[in-house]
Amino acid sequence: MENFKWLVLCCVLFAMPVQATSLGVWPINPRIDPPESSTSIWVRNNSQDMSVVLQVRVLAWSQDEDTDIYAIQNQLVVSPAMARVAPGAQQLFRIVNRRGAVKVEQHELSYRVLIDEIPQPDSINQSTLNFQMRYSLPLFIGFADMDHNNMTADKQQVLEAGLRYELIDGKAPRLRIHNHSRLHARISHLKVVRPGQKDAVLFSGLVGYVLPDASQSWDIDKERWQLLQAAGAYLVFQQERRELKIAVK
């Protein structure tokens, strides 16, 4: 009976016209580092015939027990907080630190920028299915003071030194990555390196973020588990077009 209900629902959905707006958003990795006090995000409405109403918010972002936690904050404000964008037009949203110039922090402060498409009452009718689109961007501020002549290398050296991984045994085996550094880790194209053997890809594409002084874990199957059990194995991932190593805990 439940399967029949789902079948009926799917038939209804595919039979109805769908309204959704395609947006272009850039940059996708905004930052505010000392001594700056703001950053900007551009949003383009790629639709040729539909305007879109957008609401932009910034939430504080932390991680606890491998879980992302979001909270209301009042340090960063968005201007404008809401805007109507005409077909083919672009809108600039500024994210401003209310306290002025960002100060050097002991570790990065993490936020999420949420861009929500607000359904418009005048476009809602019984023959059209409206989807509310949401775009979520990471935002980091308060980059620790380092040698700006070699910033990327310095950042990655500090990050790599603070990363460790462990295997969590159980009914659902998991790979957990700990980040003891002052900077976030953007884990992508994760692979395991085994001495004398061919590198093996664990996950392709973006795996996820591990914030400073936090950890995250992912389910792994038996094949990946066995790869990570090899003597001398370690992990390698890509961040800012460079490969970084994660040693076993």
Backbone bond lengths (Angstrom), bond angles and torsions (degrees), N, CA, C in turn:
res aa  C-N    CA-C-N  psi(-1)  N-CA   C-N-CA  omega(-1)  CA-C   N-CA-C  phi
1 M - - - 1.455 - - 1.527 110.74 -
2 E 1.358 116.44 -43.63 1.459 120.29 178.83 1.518 111.11 -62.22
3 N 1.353 116.56 -42.24 1.457 120.29 178.49 1.514 111.25 -61.04
4 F 1.359 115.12 -37.45 1.458 119.31 179.27 1.528 110.99 -64.78
5 K 1.361 116.08 -40.66 1.462 120.21 178.72 1.524 110.81 -61.43
6 W 1.343 115.99 -43.51 1.465 119.43 179.49 1.530 110.99 -64.25
7 L 1.347 116.68 -37.49 1.454 120.83 179.36 1.522 110.60 -63.71
8 V 1.352 115.78 -43.65 1.461 119.97 178.19 1.525 110.94 -62.17
9 L 1.356 116.83 -44.18 1.458 121.36 179.50 1.522 111.12 -60.55
10 C 1.337 116.69 -44.67 1.466 120.33 -179.83 1.526 110.95 -62.69
11 C 1.323 116.65 -39.53 1.455 119.93 179.07 1.525 110.84 -63.40
12 V 1.344 115.89 -40.37 1.459 120.57 178.55 1.519 110.74 -63.88
13 L 1.334 116.34 -45.55 1.465 120.65 -178.03 1.522 111.47 -61.52
14 F 1.346 116.35 -45.81 1.460 118.96 -177.14 1.527 111.78 -71.38
15 A 1.326 116.99 -20.14 1.462 120.16 -179.55 1.521 111.93 -83.73
16 M 1.338 117.57 -16.51 1.459 121.47 -175.57 1.526 111.17 -95.63
17 P 1.325 118.00 143.29 1.461 119.98 171.45 1.524 110.69 -65.32
18 V 1.310 116.51 147.61 1.465 121.10 -177.03 1.514 109.57 -116.24
19 Q 1.337 115.84 133.90 1.450 121.36 175.51 1.521 109.05 -109.67
20 A 1.302 116.92 121.36 1.457 121.36 174.80 1.520 107.44 -153.01
21 T 1.292 116.15 145.30 1.458 121.42 -176.91 1.518 109.96 -104.91
22 S 1.328 116.20 133.48 1.459 121.34 177.12 1.523 108.53 -90.45
23 L 1.332 116.15 127.03 1.461 121.36 -179.08 1.517 110.75 -116.10
24 G 1.315 116.11 146.78 1.452 122.23 169.21 1.518 108.24 -108.03
25 V 1.331 117.20 129.40 1.460 122.04 -175.96 1.525 109.39 -127.51
26 W 1.333 117.33 131.67 1.463 120.89 176.30 1.523 110.25 -155.55
27 P 1.332 119.14 150.88 1.469 126.30 -7.66 1.530 110.46 -71.64
28 I 1.335 116.07 161.20 1.461 119.52 -177.70 1.531 111.55 -94.65
29 N 1.337 117.19 -8.28 1.464 121.21 176.69 1.535 110.04 -130.85
30 P 1.329 117.84 65.97 1.470 119.90 -177.68 1.524 111.95 -69.18
31 R 1.340 115.46 153.66 1.464 122.36 178.62 1.528 108.93 -142.00
32 I 1.335 115.87 157.42 1.458 122.29 167.21 1.524 106.67 -132.31
33 D 1.310 116.44 108.48 1.462 121.24 -177.99 1.519 110.14 -116.36
34 P 1.336 117.19 153.04 1.468 120.99 178.81 1.530 110.66 -55.37
35 P 1.335 118.17 138.61 1.474 127.72 3.85 1.525 113.22 -98.93
36 E 1.332 118.13 22.36 1.461 120.72 -177.10 1.532 110.54 -69.23
37 S 1.330 115.67 161.28 1.463 120.56 179.07 1.522 112.85 -125.41
38 S 1.343 116.95 -0.79 1.458 119.09 -177.90 1.517 110.72 -159.04
39 T 1.322 114.70 168.54 1.454 121.67 171.19 1.519 107.21 -145.58
40 S 1.320 117.47 168.43 1.460 121.24 -177.20 1.514 110.76 -128.50
41 I 1.330 115.55 148.26 1.461 122.51 175.39 1.527 107.86 -128.47
42 W 1.320 115.42 130.19 1.458 121.60 176.70 1.522 109.40 -99.59
43 V 1.331 115.45 138.96 1.463 120.98 174.91 1.525 108.19 -127.82
44 R 1.321 116.30 128.52 1.463 121.61 178.31 1.520 109.72 -111.98
45 N 1.311 116.51 133.29 1.457 122.23 174.49 1.526 107.94 -88.19
46 N 1.325 116.92 106.44 1.464 121.49 -175.99 1.521 113.54 -80.85
47 S 1.322 116.86 -6.13 1.464 119.62 177.72 1.528 109.81 -68.51
48 Q 1.323 115.94 146.15 1.459 121.34 178.79 1.525 112.97 -95.30
49 D 1.352 116.54 -11.02 1.465 118.15 -175.21 1.523 114.63 -139.20
50 M 1.334 118.23 0.20 1.461 120.29 -177.45 1.523 110.66 -124.78
51 S 1.313 117.03 127.03 1.457 119.98 170.11 1.524 108.17 -78.78
52 V 1.340 116.51 163.57 1.462 120.74 -178.11 1.517 108.95 -139.93
53 V 1.334 115.49 139.89 1.460 121.29 175.67 1.528 107.54 -102.22
54 L 1.334 116.13 124.76 1.463 121.50 -175.47 1.520 110.30 -117.53
55 Q 1.330 114.84 140.36 1.460 121.79 171.98 1.521 107.61 -118.65
56 V 1.325 117.22 131.30 1.464 121.73 -178.17 1.527 108.75 -119.23
57 R 1.331 115.77 129.19 1.460 122.09 179.61 1.516 109.46 -132.42
58 V 1.333 115.92 158.26 1.462 121.73 174.54 1.522 108.38 -123.44
59 L 1.322 116.50 124.73 1.454 122.51 178.79 1.518 110.23 -113.16
60 A 1.321 116.50 143.75 1.472 120.48 172.24 1.522 108.14 -67.52
61 W 1.326 116.12 142.96 1.470 121.40 -173.64 1.526 108.72 -128.73
62 S 1.319 115.91 125.45 1.462 121.34 175.28 1.521 108.54 -138.91
63 Q 1.318 116.27 172.30 1.462 121.82 178.30 1.518 109.36 -133.49
64 D 1.322 115.52 136.02 1.457 121.26 179.08 1.523 108.20 -145.91
65 E 1.333 115.99 128.78 1.463 121.89 -179.14 1.532 111.08 52.34
66 D 1.322 114.71 47.75 1.461 123.02 176.13 1.528 113.36 65.18
67 T 1.333 117.55 21.68 1.461 121.57 -176.69 1.523 110.27 -124.22
68 D 1.328 116.49 136.86 1.457 121.14 174.74 1.521 109.57 -76.20
69 I 1.332 115.99 134.05 1.461 121.87 -179.81 1.523 108.37 -125.02
70 Y 1.336 116.40 130.06 1.453 121.72 -179.50 1.524 109.42 -118.22
71 A 1.327 116.25 141.25 1.468 120.76 -176.91 1.523 109.94 -143.43
72 I 1.319 115.59 150.97 1.458 121.50 175.27 1.527 109.09 -66.56
73 Q 1.325 116.35 140.14 1.461 121.48 179.89 1.519 109.05 -138.34
74 N 1.334 116.87 163.41 1.469 120.22 -179.72 1.520 113.44 -128.73
75 Q 1.343 117.12 13.38 1.455 119.44 179.19 1.521 111.71 -80.81
76 L 1.324 117.09 -38.05 1.456 122.29 -178.50 1.519 110.11 -109.05
77 V 1.328 116.99 132.81 1.461 121.73 178.50 1.525 109.26 -122.03
78 V 1.334 115.39 153.48 1.464 121.72 -178.73 1.518 109.58 -111.68
79 S 1.324 116.26 136.19 1.473 121.50 178.12 1.530 109.42 -134.92
80 P 1.343 117.73 119.72 1.462 126.78 -7.24 1.529 110.40 -76.71
81 A 1.320 116.75 155.54 1.462 120.08 178.57 1.519 111.42 -77.82
82 M 1.330 116.86 -22.75 1.455 121.72 179.71 1.517 108.58 -146.66
83 A 1.337 116.52 143.12 1.462 119.73 -178.90 1.522 110.01 -155.94
84 R 1.329 115.66 148.31 1.455 121.90 172.09 1.532 107.77 -96.75
85 V 1.339 116.05 127.20 1.457 121.10 -177.43 1.531 108.54 -113.02
86 A 1.305 116.22 121.34 1.462 121.75 -177.80 1.532 110.69 -71.16
87 P 1.339 117.80 160.65 1.468 120.55 177.56 1.524 111.64 -55.13
88 G 1.326 116.20 129.76 1.460 121.51 178.47 1.510 115.15 76.56
89 A 1.342 118.16 0.20 1.462 121.21 -176.52 1.527 111.27 -94.57
90 Q 1.338 114.75 167.64 1.460 122.42 178.47 1.521 109.68 -120.68
91 Q 1.319 115.16 149.29 1.461 120.89 178.42 1.520 109.28 -131.88
92 L 1.336 116.15 133.60 1.459 122.11 176.99 1.527 109.34 -97.07
93 F 1.332 115.80 129.00 1.456 122.06 173.87 1.532 107.93 -115.74
94 R 1.317 116.73 125.63 1.464 121.29 178.60 1.517 109.49 -100.64
95 I 1.318 115.69 135.07 1.465 121.97 175.73 1.521 106.73 -110.35
96 V 1.336 115.65 117.32 1.460 121.42 -169.85 1.525 110.54 -119.28
97 N 1.329 114.85 135.97 1.465 120.87 173.41 1.527 108.71 -79.89
98 R 1.318 117.63 118.30 1.463 121.68 -176.05 1.533 112.20 -64.79
99 R 1.324 117.08 -20.50 1.463 120.77 -178.01 1.524 112.68 -92.14
100 G 1.313 116.68 8.55 1.456 120.16 179.31 1.523 112.16 88.50
101 A 1.326 116.09 -145.77 1.466 121.37 -177.20 1.531 110.65 -57.72
102 V 1.328 115.40 134.65 1.463 121.20 178.77 1.524 109.61 -67.52
103 K 1.305 116.35 136.38 1.457 121.45 178.77 1.528 110.37 -94.56
104 V 1.322 115.30 157.11 1.458 120.07 175.57 1.527 108.66 -66.92
105 E 1.328 116.32 127.75 1.458 121.72 -178.81 1.534 110.03 -106.07
106 Q 1.328 115.90 160.13 1.462 120.65 175.24 1.526 110.43 -64.25
107 H 1.318 116.53 -32.77 1.458 121.03 172.83 1.525 107.70 -149.44
108 E 1.315 116.28 162.65 1.456 120.88 -179.42 1.529 111.29 -57.40
109 L 1.323 116.03 146.59 1.451 122.04 169.14 1.523 107.78 -99.22
110 S 1.318 116.06 136.51 1.465 121.01 -170.79 1.525 111.37 -113.11
111 Y 1.330 114.96 139.07 1.459 121.61 -179.97 1.525 109.37 -140.98
112 R 1.334 114.73 163.67 1.456 121.69 171.43 1.523 109.01 -123.06
113 V 1.328 115.78 129.43 1.460 121.78 175.67 1.524 107.45 -96.22
114 L 1.335 116.38 119.31 1.456 121.77 179.70 1.522 109.78 -105.27
115 I 1.328 116.03 124.30 1.457 122.32 176.75 1.522 106.83 -112.86
116 D 1.329 116.12 108.89 1.459 121.75 -176.35 1.518 111.06 -107.84
117 E 1.320 115.21 134.06 1.459 120.75 171.47 1.526 108.03 -86.23
118 I 1.326 117.10 121.81 1.452 121.90 -177.21 1.529 109.38 -91.98
119 P 1.355 118.35 121.94 1.475 120.26 177.93 1.521 110.67 -58.26
120 Q 1.310 115.96 139.72 1.458 121.18 -178.85 1.522 109.84 -100.07
121 P 1.320 118.16 123.00 1.473 121.82 -176.26 1.518 113.56 -54.64
122 D 1.330 117.56 -35.52 1.459 119.03 -176.31 1.516 113.29 -73.80
123 S 1.366 116.08 -10.31 1.462 118.72 179.74 1.520 112.21 -103.62
124 I 1.331 116.80 -1.77 1.460 120.76 -177.67 1.522 109.69 -90.80
125 N 1.318 116.38 124.94 1.457 121.34 173.96 1.514 109.29 -146.76
126 Q 1.304 116.85 172.60 1.462 120.95 -172.22 1.517 112.98 -70.83
127 S 1.309 119.28 -17.49 1.458 121.39 -176.37 1.515 112.86 -99.40
128 T 1.331 117.30 2.18 1.463 120.74 -177.90 1.523 110.30 -128.32
129 L 1.319 116.51 132.37 1.455 121.90 178.20 1.520 108.28 -96.94
130 N 1.339 117.81 119.61 1.462 122.61 -177.33 1.526 110.98 -102.00
131 F 1.303 117.00 130.01 1.454 122.20 176.85 1.527 109.47 -106.92
132 Q 1.327 115.94 136.66 1.460 119.91 174.14 1.515 107.65 -93.33
133 M 1.337 116.73 114.81 1.452 121.85 -177.66 1.526 109.48 -87.33
134 R 1.324 116.08 145.19 1.461 121.40 175.60 1.519 109.10 -132.88
135 Y 1.323 115.40 132.83 1.453 122.56 173.81 1.526 107.38 -114.37
136 S 1.323 116.17 135.30 1.467 120.96 -178.24 1.522 109.13 -125.98
137 L 1.330 115.50 122.63 1.460 121.23 -179.02 1.517 110.36 -118.43
138 P 1.332 118.03 141.19 1.466 119.87 172.81 1.517 110.42 -76.55
139 L 1.322 116.28 146.51 1.469 121.75 176.43 1.519 108.02 -138.65
140 F 1.334 116.86 127.00 1.461 121.76 -179.16 1.527 109.12 -123.08
141 I 1.331 115.88 141.15 1.457 120.21 179.16 1.525 110.18 -136.57
142 G 1.349 114.66 163.85 1.462 120.28 175.05 1.504 114.29 76.95
143 F 1.320 117.20 37.12 1.466 121.83 -179.69 1.524 110.67 -54.28
144 A 1.322 116.84 129.04 1.462 121.53 -179.90 1.525 110.88 -58.25
145 D 1.327 117.69 141.09 1.460 123.45 -176.02 1.519 110.46 -67.95
146 M 1.335 115.81 124.26 1.468 121.60 179.74 1.515 108.93 -141.54
147 D 1.300 115.98 -174.98 1.460 121.77 179.58 1.527 108.67 -71.82
148 H 1.332 117.90 106.37 1.458 121.07 -175.88 1.529 112.13 -70.57
149 N 1.302 118.29 -13.01 1.459 119.69 176.63 1.526 111.83 -75.05
150 N 1.325 115.90 -20.26 1.464 119.73 179.39 1.526 108.55 -140.06
151 M 1.343 115.70 48.89 1.454 121.47 -169.78 1.521 112.98 -62.03
152 T 1.332 117.62 -47.15 1.462 120.23 -176.00 1.514 111.44 -61.21
153 A 1.335 117.19 -46.25 1.459 120.71 179.81 1.525 111.11 -63.31
154 D 1.341 117.24 -42.02 1.456 120.69 179.58 1.520 111.12 -63.44
155 K 1.327 116.49 -44.72 1.454 121.20 178.54 1.520 110.98 -57.85
156 Q 1.311 116.18 -47.68 1.459 119.87 -175.47 1.528 112.04 -69.60
157 Q 1.328 116.99 -32.48 1.459 119.95 176.92 1.529 110.46 -65.50
158 V 1.341 116.19 -43.58 1.461 120.45 178.03 1.518 110.58 -64.55
159 L 1.325 116.84 -43.76 1.465 121.32 -179.53 1.521 111.54 -63.45
160 E 1.316 117.22 -49.59 1.465 121.43 -176.66 1.524 111.69 -59.09
161 A 1.336 117.12 -38.64 1.459 121.00 -178.66 1.525 112.27 -64.99
162 G 1.332 116.71 -23.03 1.461 119.63 -176.55 1.507 115.14 -100.22
163 L 1.332 118.74 3.47 1.460 121.68 -176.92 1.529 112.26 -98.43
164 R 1.319 115.93 134.99 1.464 122.99 175.04 1.524 108.80 -142.38
165 Y 1.338 115.86 154.65 1.461 119.24 176.00 1.525 110.12 -129.31
166 E 1.322 114.84 157.99 1.462 121.65 175.43 1.520 109.07 -146.27
167 L 1.328 115.22 158.73 1.459 121.98 177.09 1.521 108.92 -102.49
168 I 1.326 115.81 131.06 1.461 121.88 179.95 1.522 107.97 -105.93
169 D 1.328 116.47 112.06 1.464 121.31 -178.62 1.524 109.95 -81.23
170 G 1.325 115.61 154.25 1.463 120.37 179.11 1.512 110.36 158.01
171 K 1.328 116.18 -169.50 1.460 119.98 179.24 1.521 110.76 -61.76
172 A 1.330 116.24 -35.32 1.460 121.30 175.83 1.524 108.19 -120.88
173 P 1.333 118.64 91.97 1.473 121.36 -178.77 1.517 111.22 -56.89
174 R 1.347 115.21 142.81 1.461 120.18 -177.66 1.525 110.63 -135.62
175 L 1.316 114.40 151.33 1.457 122.87 172.25 1.521 107.26 -103.08
176 R 1.329 117.06 122.70 1.461 120.93 179.62 1.527 109.73 -113.91
177 I 1.322 116.12 132.67 1.465 122.25 178.03 1.522 108.32 -113.86
178 H 1.323 115.90 126.41 1.466 122.88 178.45 1.522 109.13 -102.37
179 N 1.327 115.75 138.27 1.461 121.18 177.96 1.529 108.73 -120.57
180 H 1.330 116.28 103.60 1.464 121.42 179.99 1.529 111.64 -98.47
181 S 1.320 116.89 11.50 1.464 120.17 -177.89 1.531 110.81 -91.19
182 R 1.331 115.10 -178.46 1.470 121.99 179.78 1.521 112.49 -91.76
183 L 1.333 117.57 -1.66 1.454 122.93 -174.29 1.526 110.85 -123.30
184 H 1.324 116.93 157.55 1.459 120.45 178.71 1.523 110.25 -79.14
185 A 1.318 115.05 153.19 1.460 121.47 173.93 1.528 108.40 -110.81
186 R 1.315 115.80 125.32 1.470 121.53 175.18 1.530 106.34 -102.93
187 I 1.313 115.29 99.81 1.463 120.62 -172.86 1.527 110.18 -83.88
188 S 1.325 116.33 117.92 1.466 120.79 175.61 1.521 109.59 -143.58
189 H 1.321 115.33 155.28 1.471 121.82 179.68 1.536 110.50 47.61
190 L 1.308 115.50 59.33 1.472 121.73 -175.19 1.526 110.15 -82.64
191 K 1.324 115.73 129.59 1.465 119.91 178.93 1.522 109.97 -138.30
192 V 1.335 115.38 160.33 1.459 121.33 178.42 1.518 108.12 -107.24
193 V 1.334 115.12 133.28 1.463 122.19 178.25 1.508 107.99 -107.41
194 R 1.375 115.46 126.73 1.461 121.25 179.94 1.523 108.30 -123.49
195 P 1.323 118.02 126.79 1.469 121.17 -178.50 1.526 111.53 -54.10
196 G 1.335 115.79 129.20 1.449 120.97 176.74 1.510 114.42 77.02
197 Q 1.327 118.44 4.75 1.458 121.01 -179.60 1.525 110.22 -130.39
198 K 1.312 115.08 165.74 1.454 120.90 -179.40 1.525 110.15 -72.45
199 D 1.336 116.47 138.93 1.464 120.29 176.36 1.528 109.71 -60.59
200 A 1.330 115.71 145.65 1.465 121.04 -178.92 1.521 109.71 -123.56
201 V 1.315 116.92 130.69 1.467 121.85 179.74 1.524 109.39 -78.51
202 L 1.338 115.76 126.29 1.466 120.82 176.08 1.524 110.85 -89.95
203 F 1.337 115.93 -49.11 1.463 121.83 178.43 1.518 107.90 -141.87
204 S 1.316 116.92 134.76 1.464 120.49 174.99 1.530 108.88 -99.79
205 G 1.322 116.02 159.04 1.453 119.48 -178.98 1.521 111.97 72.59
206 L 1.341 115.95 -165.80 1.452 121.42 -179.29 1.523 110.24 -75.39
207 V 1.341 115.53 124.74 1.462 121.54 178.68 1.524 110.14 -90.81
208 G 1.338 117.20 -46.11 1.459 121.60 179.85 1.507 111.09 159.35
209 Y 1.333 115.58 -177.13 1.458 122.74 -179.16 1.529 109.81 -110.92
210 V 1.345 114.82 144.73 1.464 121.13 169.92 1.525 106.07 -122.85
211 L 1.319 115.90 113.22 1.462 121.12 -175.06 1.528 111.23 -77.13
212 P 1.326 118.41 164.55 1.468 121.14 178.38 1.531 111.49 -56.67
213 D 1.338 115.54 138.72 1.470 122.19 179.14 1.523 111.80 56.03
214 A 1.324 117.43 38.79 1.458 121.82 -179.53 1.525 109.57 -142.12
215 S 1.309 115.62 177.74 1.459 121.13 177.16 1.523 109.05 -143.04
216 Q 1.325 114.85 158.74 1.453 122.07 174.74 1.520 108.01 -142.50
217 S 1.326 116.32 152.58 1.469 119.57 -179.31 1.518 109.99 -135.76
218 W 1.340 114.53 156.55 1.457 121.85 -178.36 1.521 109.31 -138.67
219 D 1.331 116.20 145.17 1.458 121.39 175.78 1.520 109.52 -66.63
220 I 1.317 115.75 141.54 1.459 120.74 174.62 1.531 109.01 -133.69
221 D 1.317 117.11 149.19 1.456 121.02 179.04 1.525 110.64 -86.62
222 K 1.329 116.88 178.52 1.464 121.91 -176.32 1.524 111.80 -63.17
223 E 1.328 116.07 -36.80 1.472 119.26 -179.29 1.532 110.57 -63.55
224 R 1.327 117.43 -45.40 1.463 120.57 178.84 1.532 110.66 -66.91
225 W 1.316 116.15 -37.48 1.470 121.04 178.12 1.523 110.25 -58.10
226 Q 1.326 116.26 -46.28 1.463 120.64 -178.40 1.526 111.27 -66.01
227 L 1.328 117.19 -36.76 1.461 120.16 177.57 1.527 111.13 -60.75
228 L 1.324 115.94 -40.38 1.459 120.67 -177.53 1.523 112.76 -76.97
229 Q 1.320 117.63 -13.29 1.458 121.65 178.81 1.521 112.24 -83.59
230 A 1.323 118.07 -8.49 1.461 121.49 -178.07 1.531 110.83 -62.12
231 A 1.318 115.81 142.92 1.469 121.24 -179.58 1.527 110.10 -61.52
232 G 1.340 115.64 131.76 1.461 120.77 177.58 1.519 114.97 76.71
233 A 1.332 117.88 8.84 1.467 120.84 -177.64 1.527 111.44 -70.01
234 Y 1.309 115.87 147.53 1.470 121.62 172.60 1.528 108.22 -148.71
235 L 1.317 115.73 166.76 1.461 121.53 -177.18 1.523 111.21 -102.04
236 V 1.321 115.01 151.36 1.457 122.11 174.66 1.526 107.70 -135.29
237 F 1.345 116.70 135.98 1.459 120.99 176.10 1.515 109.45 -137.01
238 Q 1.324 115.68 169.41 1.461 120.94 -179.54 1.524 110.68 -107.39
239 Q 1.341 115.24 136.95 1.461 121.83 172.89 1.514 107.70 -149.98
240 E 1.325 115.84 128.76 1.462 122.10 -178.10 1.536 110.96 53.14
241 R 1.328 114.75 43.76 1.467 123.85 174.52 1.529 113.56 65.53
242 R 1.309 117.28 18.45 1.456 120.69 175.73 1.518 110.04 -127.63
243 E 1.325 115.91 155.03 1.457 120.57 178.82 1.527 110.24 -94.56
244 L 1.331 115.53 133.14 1.454 122.18 178.77 1.519 109.60 -121.04
245 K 1.306 115.13 148.52 1.458 121.65 -176.19 1.530 110.78 -100.29
246 I 1.353 115.50 144.29 1.458 121.82 172.64 1.524 107.92 -123.31
247 A 1.320 117.08 115.35 1.456 121.74 179.64 1.526 110.09 -83.80
248 V 1.329 115.93 158.58 1.458 120.70 178.00 1.527 109.31 -70.18
249 K 1.320 116.78 147.90 1.457 121.68 -178.11 1.526 110.76 -70.43
